Amino acid sequence: MKNQLVTLCLAIFTLTSCSNNSDENYEDIADYPFIEAEFGSSIDLENLANYANQIVPPYITKNNSQGNVITDKGATLGRVLFYDKNLSSNTTISCASCHIQSNAFGDNTVASTGVNGTTTRHTMRLINSRFSNETKFFWDERATTLEVQTSEPIKNHIEMGFSGTSGDGSITTLIAKLQGIGYYKELFKYVYGSEEITENKLQLALAQFIRSIQSFDSKYDSGRGLVQNDNQAFPNFTTQENQGKNLFLTPPIFDASGVRTSGGFGCAGCHAPPEFDIDPNTKNNGIIGVLNGTGIDITNTKAPSLRDLLNANGVPNGPMMHTGGFATLQNVIGHYGTITIAPRNTNLDPRLVPNGFGQQLNITAAEVNAVTAFIKTLTGTNVYIDPKWSNPFKQ
C-alpha cells in the first residue's frame, strides 16, 4: 500500500512538472477563435486601433455624431462590416467596393457596380463625414442621419440586394446570414455584450467607423494652425495658393445683370472653412442631369467635404457631381463661372442667380490656376494609408 502511494505521488509530481515546464508544447485556447482565424493580426482585440481619441484640430468645431459616440470597439466592428462582402446578396459587393480608401473613400468610376446593375448617382466620398453642419445624407438628403444612411445601400436592389422586393431577401435575411458567421457572433458579443444582431446595431457600428475617417494633415491644416483665422495669409502658402484662398473666401460683387465686377468667387458661401462641408441650406447647384437616364433631377443639394477632393498628385479622387459628369476641377470651376438657368430647375440655389441672372464670374486662367492650387492644399496623406481604415480581411 505504501509503495502504491509513493508511485501515485511520483506520477502526480511528474504530470505537474510537465505542465509547468513544457511551455513550448502548451497551446492557449483563443478567446475569439473565429476572429483570430479570419483576421489574424489585422484585428487585435487586446490592442485596438485608436478610433475614439484621434487628434482633431482646435479650429474644427462641427460634429454630427448625435449621441453615437465613436468607440474603439464599435468602430472595429464597423470596419469589418464595411469591408465584408457578406453584406451583399451574392457576396460580391461591400461598402468598400464603392468607397475605396485609395480614392478618399470614393469611387473613381462614374457609376458604381452593384449586385443588380450600376448606381443611379455617383458615389460620394466619405472623408470627414463627422465634421459637418449637415446631418442629412445622400445627394438628395433623404437619410436623416448617417445611421439611417448606412443600411440603405444594403436594402437597395441595385446596390447590395437585400431590398425585400424583386425577389430579394430582406434585411432580416441578411441578419440571419450574419448570425451564422462565427466572427460576427464573437464581435457582436464583444461590442454589445450579446451575439444578437439587429439592424440598429449594424447602423451604429458602421456609422462609428465612417465618422472615424478623418483627414487633418494637409498643407492647409499646417497653415491654419499658424494664423488666427482663414482670412490671414498663410505663411506656408505660396503667393498663388494665398491668392486662390482669397478668391475662394471672398464673395463676388455683381452688376445688375449678374456679371462679376470685383471680389472673388464666393465658394465659401456653400463650402465654409475650415471643414469645407456643405451649407445645410444649399439648394441645387445647376447640375440637373440624370445618370444613365433621361429627364431631370433637381433634388441634389448635398455634397461631400472639399477636403481630399484631389489626391496628392492633384488628380481628382473620382469624377465630380452626382452625375459624375466633371472629370477635372477646371470643369467644375467653369460650371460655376457661367450658370445657365434651366427652365424646369425650380430648386436652383439663389446664390447662383444674382439679381435674377445666372452668375457670370468672368474667370481668368490665372484665377482658375490659383483656386486649383488652393484646393490642392486641402489634401492629406494619412487617410489613404492608415491601416485602421483598411481591409481587415486576409488578402
Secondary structure, DSSP 4 states (H G I P E B T S, - for coil): -HHHHHHHHHHHHHHHHHHHH-GGG--PPPSSHHHHHHHGGG--TTS----TT----TT------TT----HHHHHHHHHHHH-GGGSTTS---HHHHSBGGGTTB-SSSS-EETTEE-SSPPPP-TTTTS-S---BSTT--BSSHHHHHHTTTT-TTTTS--SSTT---HHHHHHHHHT-HHHHHHHHHHHSSS---HHHHHHHHHHHHHH-----SHHHHHHTTSSSTTSPPTTS-HHHHHHHHHHHSPEEE-TTSBEEEE---GGGTS-TTTT---TT--B-S----TTSSS----------STTSB-TTS-BSS-BSTT--B-SHHHHHHHHHB----TT-TTB-GGGSGGGS--B----HHHHHHHHHHHHTT--SGGGT-GGGS--S--
